[in-house]
Amino acid sequence: MKHVTLYTQPDCPPCEVVKLFMKEYKIEYIEKNIKEDNEARDYLIKQLKAYSTPTITVDDTVITGFDLDGLKAALEI
């Protein structure tokens, strides 16, 4: 099973679509709200070099922004 983390923030419509996608495909993931979790925000910016949500990590693959095709490829679905 792949390790999936979803970086989100409130009032992010693409984040909600990604959550629905994960639910539809029964993908387990950890959600990190960057507005509430300063460590997650810092990791998103400093380690992942991402500045937008949704940003998703699938094992070592980083998908920045709303990219369902990239997410499907990373999840091999």
C-alpha positions in Angstrom: 0.0 0.0 0.0 1.2 3.4 -0.9 1.7 6.2 1.7 -0.4 9.2 0.7 -0.5 12.6 2.3 -2.8 15.4 1.2 -1.9 19.0 2.1 -5.0 21.1 2.2 -6.4 24.4 3.4 -9.9 25.7 4.1 -11.9 27.1 1.3 -10.0 25.1 -1.3 -12.4 23.7 -3.9 -9.8 21.6 -5.7 -8.8 20.1 -2.3 -12.4 18.9 -1.8 -12.5 17.4 -5.3 -9.3 15.4 -4.5 -10.9 14.2 -1.2 -13.9 13.0 -3.2 -11.6 11.3 -5.6 -9.8 9.5 -2.7 -13.1 8.4 -1.3 -14.3 7.1 -4.6 -11.2 5.0 -5.1 -11.0 4.0 -1.4 -7.5 5.5 -1.1 -6.4 5.9 2.5 -4.5 9.1 3.1 -3.4 11.5 5.8 -4.7 15.0 5.5 -2.6 18.0 6.7 -4.3 21.4 6.9 -1.5 23.9 6.4 -3.6 26.7 8.0 -3.8 24.8 11.3 -0.5 22.8 11.2 2.5 25.1 11.0 4.9 22.1 10.8 3.0 20.8 7.8 3.0 24.2 6.1 6.8 24.6 6.7 7.4 21.1 5.3 5.2 21.8 2.2 7.3 24.9 1.5 10.8 24.0 2.5 11.0 20.3 1.7 8.4 19.8 -1.0 9.1 23.2 -2.6 5.3 23.6 -3.1 3.3 26.8 -2.5 -0.2 25.7 -3.3 -2.9 23.3 -2.3 -3.8 20.6 -2.9 -0.3 19.1 -2.8 -0.2 15.3 -2.6 2.7 13.0 -1.8 2.4 9.4 -2.9 5.4 7.7 -1.4 8.3 9.8 -2.9 6.2 11.4 -5.7 5.0 14.9 -5.2 1.9 16.1 -7.1 1.5 19.9 -6.9 -1.9 21.5 -7.7 -5.0 19.9 -9.1 -3.7 17.1 -11.2 -6.0 14.1 -11.2 -4.1 12.4 -14.1 -0.8 12.8 -12.2 -2.5 11.4 -9.1 -3.9 8.4 -10.9 -0.5 7.7 -12.4 1.2 7.9 -9.0 -1.4 5.6 -7.5 -1.3 3.3 -10.5 -5.0 3.4 -11.1 
